[in-house]
């Protein structure tokens, strides 16, 4: 539970940081200071942080106590047709 809360907090902080870094409005709309794409660095940083956060969430939710077990597959009358291997996690 604390990992999910920590991850949600990190994601909220990344979104808040992207809001403050990407909103560099200029007072004079006709003066471009050399190029037009000056705010893409903040967007790229937020994308990288989001990818890292989502990767951490996926890694933390992966179960560790898993094993392969053979489970029977039956027809409508209860006859065993074959066995299939399934991953069982506790």
C-alpha positions as a Markdown table, in Angstrom:
| # | Residue | x | y | z |
|---|---|---|---|---|
| 1 | Unk | 0.0 | 0.0 | 0.0 |
| 2 | Unk | 2.8 | 2.4 | 0.8 |
| 3 | Unk | 4.5 | 1.7 | -2.6 |
| 4 | Unk | 1.3 | 2.7 | -4.4 |
| 5 | Unk | 0.9 | 5.8 | -2.3 |
| 6 | Unk | 4.6 | 6.7 | -2.9 |
| 7 | Unk | 4.2 | 6.1 | -6.6 |
| 8 | Unk | 1.0 | 8.2 | -6.8 |
| 9 | Unk | 2.8 | 11.0 | -5.0 |
| 10 | Unk | 5.7 | 10.9 | -7.4 |
| 11 | Unk | 3.4 | 10.9 | -10.3 |
| 12 | Unk | 1.5 | 13.9 | -8.9 |
| 13 | Unk | 4.8 | 15.7 | -8.3 |
| 14 | Unk | 5.9 | 15.0 | -11.9 |
| 15 | Unk | 2.6 | 16.4 | -13.3 |
| 16 | Unk | 2.9 | 19.5 | -11.1 |
| 17 | Unk | 6.5 | 20.0 | -12.2 |
| 18 | Unk | 5.5 | 19.7 | -15.8 |
| 19 | Unk | 2.8 | 22.4 | -15.3 |
| 20 | Unk | 5.3 | 24.8 | -13.9 |
| 21 | Unk | 8.2 | 24.1 | -16.3 |
| 22 | Unk | 6.2 | 24.0 | -19.5 |
| 23 | Unk | 4.3 | 27.3 | -19.0 |
| 24 | Unk | 7.0 | 29.8 | -19.9 |
| 25 | Unk | 4.8 | 32.5 | -21.4 |
| 26 | Unk | 6.4 | 35.5 | -22.9 |
| 27 | Unk | 5.2 | 39.1 | -22.4 |
| 28 | Unk | 5.8 | 39.9 | -26.1 |
| 29 | Unk | 4.3 | 37.4 | -28.4 |
| 30 | Unk | 6.3 | 38.6 | -31.4 |
| 31 | Unk | 9.7 | 38.2 | -29.9 |
| 32 | Unk | 10.8 | 34.5 | -30.2 |
| 33 | Unk | 14.3 | 34.6 | -28.8 |
| 34 | Unk | 15.8 | 32.5 | -31.6 |
| 35 | Unk | 13.6 | 29.4 | -31.9 |
| 36 | Unk | 10.0 | 28.3 | -31.3 |
| 37 | Unk | 10.4 | 25.0 | -29.4 |
| 38 | Unk | 12.0 | 26.2 | -26.2 |
| 39 | Unk | 9.7 | 24.4 | -23.8 |
| 40 | Unk | 10.1 | 20.8 | -25.1 |
| 41 | Unk | 12.8 | 20.0 | -22.6 |
| 42 | Unk | 10.3 | 20.1 | -19.7 |
| 43 | Unk | 7.9 | 17.9 | -21.7 |
| 44 | Unk | 10.6 | 15.4 | -22.4 |
| 45 | Unk | 11.7 | 15.3 | -18.8 |
| 46 | Unk | 8.1 | 14.7 | -17.6 |
| 47 | Unk | 7.7 | 11.9 | -20.2 |
| 48 | Unk | 10.9 | 10.3 | -18.9 |
| 49 | Unk | 9.8 | 10.6 | -15.3 |
| 50 | Unk | 6.4 | 9.2 | -16.1 |
| 51 | Unk | 7.9 | 6.2 | -17.9 |
| 52 | Unk | 10.2 | 5.5 | -14.9 |
| 53 | Unk | 7.2 | 5.8 | -12.5 |
| 54 | Unk | 5.0 | 3.4 | -14.5 |
| 55 | Unk | 7.9 | 1.0 | -14.8 |
| 56 | Unk | 8.4 | 1.0 | -11.1 |
| 57 | Unk | 4.7 | 0.4 | -10.5 |
| 58 | Unk | 4.7 | -2.5 | -12.9 |
| 59 | Unk | 7.8 | -4.0 | -11.2 |
| 60 | Unk | 6.4 | -3.6 | -7.7 |
| 61 | Unk | 3.1 | -5.3 | -8.6 |
| 62 | Unk | 4.8 | -8.4 | -10.0 |
| 63 | Unk | 4.1 | -11.4 | -7.8 |
| 64 | Unk | 7.2 | -13.3 | -6.6 |
| 65 | Unk | 5.8 | -16.6 | -5.2 |
| 66 | Unk | 4.8 | -18.2 | -8.5 |
| 67 | Unk | 5.1 | -21.8 | -9.8 |
| 68 | Unk | 3.9 | -23.8 | -12.7 |
| 69 | Unk | 1.2 | -26.3 | -12.1 |
| 70 | Unk | -0.7 | -28.8 | -14.3 |
| 71 | Unk | -4.4 | -28.2 | -14.3 |
| 72 | Unk | -7.0 | -30.4 | -16.0 |
| 73 | Unk | -9.2 | -29.2 | -18.8 |
| 74 | Unk | -12.6 | -30.9 | -18.8 |
| 75 | Unk | -15.6 | -31.0 | -21.1 |
| 76 | Unk | -19.2 | -30.3 | -20.1 |
| 77 | Unk | -19.6 | -33.8 | -18.6 |
| 78 | Unk | -16.5 | -33.6 | -16.4 |
| 79 | Unk | -14.3 | -35.8 | -18.6 |
| 80 | Unk | -10.7 | -34.8 | -18.5 |
| 81 | Unk | -9.6 | -33.8 | -22.0 |
| 82 | Unk | -6.0 | -32.8 | -21.4 |
| 83 | Unk | -3.8 | -31.0 | -18.8 |
| 84 | Unk | -2.4 | -27.6 | -19.4 |
| 85 | Unk | 0.4 | -25.8 | -17.6 |
| 86 | Unk | -0.6 | -22.6 | -15.7 |
| 87 | Unk | 1.3 | -20.2 | -13.6 |
| 88 | Unk | -0.1 | -20.1 | -10.1 |
| 89 | Unk | 0.9 | -17.2 | -7.8 |
| 90 | Unk | 0.3 | -16.9 | -4.1 |
